[in-house]
Amino acid sequence: MASILDVAILFGLESTYGTAVTLTDAFEGKADTYKRVQEYIDSVGFRGGMETLRDDRRVDINMGGEGTLEIDVLSTGFGFLLQGFLGSISGPTLSSTTLAYLTTATSTAADPNKVFTVQVQRVDVGGTQRDFTYQGGVITGWTLSQEVGGLFTASMDFDFEDVDTSTGAGTPAYAAANVPFDWTMAKATLDSVDTDIISMELTADLALKTDRRFLRQSALKKQPVRSGMPSFEGSITLELNDLTEYADFVAGTVIPIVFTWRGALIEETNYEEVIITCAACQYTGGEPVMSLDDTPQITLPFKVLDDGSSAAMVITYESTDSAL
């Protein structure tokens, strides 16, 4: 009999928005937050004898769905999801003799246009698997975070065009030889200087309009498009060693910030690795805090800016994945 151990979250990359495709990749999600969104329109008017709203005066509207995928970033498979993070994706490109491949996501003036089908295979209390398929899935925002003592985690918010329970079950396929990136593999470079930090977080709001509905005899939305200025923000916490970062905050100095996770050697000089490069960052806060039971620390929120020459953000992912 099926059990909670059989729950799975599967993904496929759509070629046409809202048309479910074969599910090719499965991810070890940490929570089940996917749901159908339904709205109701009530018709109310004078009518003698009514006790409350009549059941034939209520219209239910399918508003699509939403959900968040929370995962630990692993040494293979993450490139598939990176396709929906930023405006451009390239690779995987062979970067060693035979085994190491590099995938690069780069921010551009364009919005990410990759669309996913997601299937959540849930098991009811009787042990029967129930398949919920969410099509027309677009990443609207994401968060990457790391702290001492933990794993490198990613959280992605999805908007969906529609949800059904009629699509057949896919077969979960997980990337092989996977190892999570942990805090001992991470480092930060602030203004080109390797700096000991305690934690980091980086968040993106891709500024997508997700309610593109029209009078066209259908409740289904059109594919979300960019309708505002995307925002990339983050924060770092470190011990207060000197006034370098505080002075940058006060002066409004724009600096590059780079986060790197390096795992096992793949081949030659190529490692399992994630590198996030933010070319132009400005601290938006930074007041030191004293404590009775810890070292003095400073938390520095920052905003990623466009310097007009370099990409605002580049995420590279080196792995043994020869295809996304």
FENKA-V647941 format. One record per backbone hydrogen bond with DSSP energy under -0.5 kcal/mol. CO is the residue of the C=O (numbers start at 1). NH is the residue of the N-H. Records with the same first field share a line. If there is no record, write none. Layout:
CO=NH + NH
This chain:
3=6
4=7
8=121
9=27
10=119
11=24 + 25
12=14 + 117
14=115
16=19
18=20
22=24
25=11
27=9 + 29
31=33
35=66
36=38
37=63
39=61
41=59
42=44
47=50
54=57
55=58
57=43
59=41
61=39 + 63
64=37
65=160
66=35
67=158
68=70
69=71 + 156
70=30
71=154
73=181
77=80 + 81
78=81 + 82
79=83
80=83
81=84
82=85 + 86
88=106
90=104
93=102
100=95 + 96
101=319
102=93
103=317
104=90
105=315
106=88
110=108
115=14
116=137
117=12
118=134
119=10 + 121
120=122 + 132
121=8
122=130
124=127
127=2
128=124
130=122 + 132
131=133
132=120 + 134
133=135 + 164
134=118
135=161 + 162
136=138
137=116
138=140 + 159
140=206
141=157
142=204
143=155
144=202
145=153
146=200
147=150
150=183
151=153
152=73
153=145
154=71
155=143
156=69
157=140 + 141
158=67
159=138
160=65
162=135
164=133
170=172
173=26
179=75
181=152
182=185
183=186
185=262
187=260
188=195
189=191 + 258
190=193
193=190
195=188 + 197
198=148
199=237
200=146
201=235
202=144
203=233
204=142 + 206
205=231
207=227 + 228
208=210
209=225
211=213
212=222
214=216
225=209
228=230
231=205
232=304
233=203
234=302
235=201
236=300
237=198 + 199
238=298
239=241
243=247
244=248
245=249
246=250
247=251
248=252 + 253
249=252
253=255 + 283
255=281
256=191
257=278
258=189
259=276
260=187
261=274
264=272
267=270
270=266 + 267
271=273
272=263
273=318
274=261
275=277 + 316
276=259 + 278
277=279 + 314
278=257
280=305
281=255
282=303
286=288
287=299
289=297
296=240
297=289
298=238
299=301
300=236
301=284 + 285
302=234
303=282
305=307
312=279
313=107
314=277 + 316
315=105
316=275
317=103 + 319
318=273
319=101
320=322
